[in-house]
Amino acid sequence: MVDRSFSVAFTHRLRFTRDVFDPANQVLDDVIRADDPSPTPVVPRVLFVLDAGLDAADPGLRERLSRYVASRRGVIDAAPAPLLIPGGEIAKNDPRVLEQLLHAMQNAGICRRSYVIVIGGGAVLDVAGYAASIFHRGVRLIRIPSTTLAQDDSGVGVKSGVNAMGLKNLVGAFWPPRAVINDESLLRTLTDEHWRSGFSEAVKVALLKDADFFAHIERDAARVHDRGFDAAVPIIRRSALLHLDHITSGGDPFEFLTARPLDFGHWAAHKLEQMTNFALTHGHAVGIGMMIDCRYAQLMGLCEDSLPARVYDCLTRLGLPTSHPMLARADDVLAGLEQFREHLGGRLTITLVRTPGHPYDVHEIDHQVMRRAILGLAEQA
């Protein structure tokens, strides 16, 4: 018998910038050169993938991208035009989108030393990342997130995937990006709903990791709601860094263990998204999911009694929902616990919060108490 352990080193690069496709901006050049620092680097082939929703919201983006590519001859060898794919959950629900991505990579001559550079919201990052993870068993991926949700959370992660058989993220892979570039100028294209939606993930990671950061969000929630960039950008950056620190230093980047602390509030959120046929955005669903778990912890005497009220007040001032009519179907929501257990690999592990900055795991849920928590929130709807 021979047992040998081995590891694979990854470098996760996170960059913050503005106007990444300004020809004077060197951020993208630098992360590409970091993979090949030799004096005579090979010019890599690049396929840009663009969220069609972002393209519609920012009609000048493709022209800026074209000018940038023209200015980078000798640095990258880009396919003639970006590939447009639909934004939102349709990208993850329609298998034809994945097929389209794989065909585009083949037609563009993408190899394992090439790059897929994807620009868009979290769903587009997910499906394009999954395509990159399986094409040639993995090609280089750079993410340029365009939503608050993707910049402060999902875009920084190492997961990719698509929805299948009615379940969210059932099929996917862990495939770390070579870099994540958060361009704050892209956030100006968002609707108010999508702007606010992403801050639920900042609230989540603050509750898990940093009590002072949660107090910071509480203090600036109204300014974030009103799209004050001076208030919002530091919150997005801090949230992204906390997520990055957990992935790179938390000891379980590929989630081999049973606990998934960054999924606080997510067991119910994923179920609510399914129950609404993904009409409920992920960010909105996460806010509701956190309220369910905070209310459950309060009913069980497992958290500071003021916690649910603080979370409710923070989410409300950010403009995020804390309830939904689907909560009246409490038994259907509770079925999400079993789906979450299966996704974890057998043992149920739910992360709750005692006080901001102090999470803990439970492995059993009192279904009757959880039902009370869900129905209590349903009355607000």
N, C-alpha and C positions, 0 to 999 in steps of 0.2 A: 504494500500500500504506500502510495506517495501523495502527500498533501503539500501543496506549496501556495502560499498567499502571494498575490501581486496587486499592485495598484497602478492607476493611470492618472497622471498629473494633468489637471486642467487649470488654465488661467482665465478668470472671469474679469473682464474689463468693463467698467461702468464709467461713462463719460456724460457730463452735463454741458450743454452748449445752446447756442441760438443760431438759427439759420444754417443748418449743417450743410446745405447745398449751395451756399454762397461760395463762389470759386476761391475766395480768400480764406475760407475756413479749412483748416488742416486736420480736423479731428478724425474724419473717416480715413484719410491717408495714413495717419499715424497708427491707427489700430490695424490696418492692413499690413503696413510695413513691420509691425511688431511680430507678425508671424514669419517674416522672412527678412531678418535684419542684415543680410549679407550685402556687401558693396554693390553687387550686381543682381538684385532680386528678380525673380521671374515675374513677369506681368501676369496677374491672375485674370482668368475669365470671370465675369460677374453677370448674374441675372438679378435685376431689380424686380421685386414683387410689390405691387401697390394696391392698397385697399381702395376699392371703387367708391366707397362712401367718402373717404378722405379726398379722392380725386374730384368728386362732385362738389365737395365743400370748399375746395381750394383749387379753382380752375387753373391757376398759374403754376401749380406744383410741377406738372410734367415738363413745362418749358424751363423752369429753374433746374430740374433734374437733367434735362438735355444739355443745358449750358454747362452744368457742372461736369457731366461726363465728357463733353468736348474739351474741357480744360484739363482733363486728367489723362490724356493720352500718354502712355509710358508708365502710368501708375496702375490703371485698370484697363481691361479690355471688355467693355460692356456689350451685352446683347443690344441689338438696334433699338428696341423699345421695351419699356417695362411691361410686365404681365399684370393685367388688372384682374382681381378676383373680388367677389362680393364681400362686403363687410358684414359684421354681426354673425349670429349663430348659424345663419344659412351656410356660411363657409364651412362650418364644422358638421352640418347636418347632411349636406349633399355630397355623396361620394364622387360626383363628377368634378368637383373642385379639386380634390386630391389628384385625380387622373390628369386634369388640366395642368397642374403644377409639375407632375412627373414628366409629362410630354414636353413641357416648355424647357425643363432642365436638359432633357435629352437633345432637343432641337438647338439649344444654346451651347451645346458642347461642354456642359458642366462636368468637371471631374473632382476628385477628392481634394485637390488643391485650389479649386475654384471657390467662389462665394455666392451664396444666395443672400441678398440683402433685402429684408422685408420691412416695409413701411406701412404702419397701420395700427388698428386696434387689436385688442387681445385675441379675438377669434381668428383674425388673419395671421397674427404671429403664431398662434397654435397650429393651424393647419399647414402653413408654410414651413414651420419648424419641424413638423412631423414628416413632411415630404423630404426635407433636407436630411432628416435622420435615417431614412430608409433608402434614399437614392445612393447607389454605390456604397451601401452600408454606412453612409454618413458623409456629408459634404459640409464645408465651413458655412456657418450661419452668423449673420449680423442682424440684430434687431434694432429698428428705429421706431419705438412706440409713439403713437399719435394721440392717445387718450390719457386722461388722468389715471384711470384704472390700470392701464398697461405701464405707464411710467412709474407709478408708485408701488406696483405689485407684480402683476403677471409677466410683464416684459423682462423683469430682472430674473425670473425663475429659470429652472433648467428643465422644465417639463414641456412637452408638446403633445398634441392629440386631437382626436375628432370624436364626435358623438356617434354612437351606434346602438341599434336595438332599443332605442328610446332612452338610453342612459348617457349622461354627460361624461365625456372624457373616458369612455370605456376602452377605446383603442388609442394607444399612444406610446411614447418613448421618452426616456430621459436623454436629452441631447443639449449640453451646455452651449450657449452661443459663444462665439469668439469675442464678441463685444456687444454691449447694449449702449446705444447713444440716445439720451433723452434730450430732444430738441424742444425747448419750451415754446418756440414760435408756432409749432404745429398745434398746440392746445387752443389757439385762438380760433380754430375752425370748428370747435365743438358746439353743439347745442347746449343750452343751459342744463337740460336733463343729463346729458352725457358728461358735462363738466362736473356736476355735483356727484354723479354716481360713483366715481372712482374714489372719493374720499372715505367711503366706508372701509376700504382696505387699510387706509392710514389709521383710522380709528382702531381697527382690529389689531394691527401690529403694535400700536401704542399701548393698548390694553394688555397685550401679552408681554411687552418688552420694556416699557419706559413710562413710568407714571408722570414724569415731568413733561414728556412729549404729549401725553393725553391731555394734561392741563393746558398745554400750549394750543392744542387743537380746540379745546373748549373755549379758550379765550378769543381765538381768531375765527371761530366758526362763521359768524355773521359776515365778516369780510371775505372769507372764502366763498360763501354762498353768493355774494355779489360780484364774484370774479375779480377780486383784488389780487393781482399777480404777486404783489409784494408780500402778501400774506400766504398765498397758495404755494408758490414755488419752493420756499423753505420746507413746507410740510411734505410736498412731493419728494423732495430730495432726502429728507430725513427718513421717510417711509421706505424709499428705495434702498437706502443704506442699511436700514435695519433688516430688510428682507435679504439683502446681499450678505450681511454678516451671518445671518442664521444659516443660509445655504452653504457658505464657505467655511464657517467655524462651528456649526452646530453638531457636526459629527455624523449626520445622516442625510447627505444631499440627495441621494436616490431613494430615500424613504424605504429602506429595508426593515426598519424597526416598526413597531406597531403604532407609535405616537406620531401624529402629524399636527404639531402645535400651530403651524401657520394656517391650519384649516379651522380655527375657532369660528363657530357659527356656520360652517359650510355644509354640515350634513343636512340641515334643513334648507339651506339656500339652494343646494343642487336639486333637492326634491321639489321645491317651489318652482324653480325654473322649468323642470319637466312638466309639472302640473299645469303651468300656464303656456305650455308649448313654446317656451323661451320668449314669451312676450315680456315677462319680467326680466329686467336686465340683471346681470350678475351682481353688480354693485348694489342695486336696490335689494336683491335677495339676501346678500350678505348682511346688510344692516338689519333686516328682519330676523335672520338666523341668529345674529348676536343677541337681539332682544329676547328671543325665545330662550336661549341658553342662560342669559343673565336672570331672567324671570324664574327659570327652573332652579337655578342655584339659590336664589332668594327663598323660594318656597321650601327648599330642602335645608335651609340654614347653612349653606356652604359658601356664601359670599357676604361681603359687607352690605348691610341692608340698604345703603344709599346707592349702591352700584347701578341697579336698573334705571333709577331716575336720572342719574348722571349721564348714562349712555343714551337714554331716550332724549334728554334735553340736547345733548351734543348732536345727535343725528338729526333731530328736528330742526335745529338752527342751521345745520348744513343743507337743509332742504331734502333730506332723505326720508323715505317712508319707514315706518316702524310696524306696519301691519299690512294685511292684504286679505281680500274676501276669501281666498282659498284656504285661509287658516280655519275657516269654519269646518272644513273637511279634515279634522284633526287626525283621524285614524289613517287617512291617506298620507298626511305629512309624516306621521310616526313610522310609516313603512320605509322612510328614508334612513332610519337608523340601521335596519337590516342591510340595505343597499350599501351604506357606508361601511358596515362591518365586513361585507364581502370584498369591498374595494380595498380595505386594509389588509385582507388576507386571513381573516379568521377571528381574531380577538377584537372586540369592540373597544376602542379607545377614543374618548371624547375629551377634548381640552376645554376646561372651564376657567374662569378668572375669579379669584377670591377678592382681590383689590387690584387696581391698575398696577401692572408690572409684576404681578404674582399669579402666574397660571398654575394649574395642576390638572392631572389626568384622572378620569374616572373610567371604570370598565363595566359598570352596570348602570342602567338608567331605570328609574321607577317610571314605568309607562303611564300610570295614572296621574302622577304628579306632572310629568311632561305634558300630558294631555290638558291638564288644568292650565299650564303655562301657555300653551298654544291657544286654547279657547279664550283665555283672558285677553290675549292680544287681539284675537279675532273680533272681540266686542268693540275694539277701537275702530275697526274698519267700517 
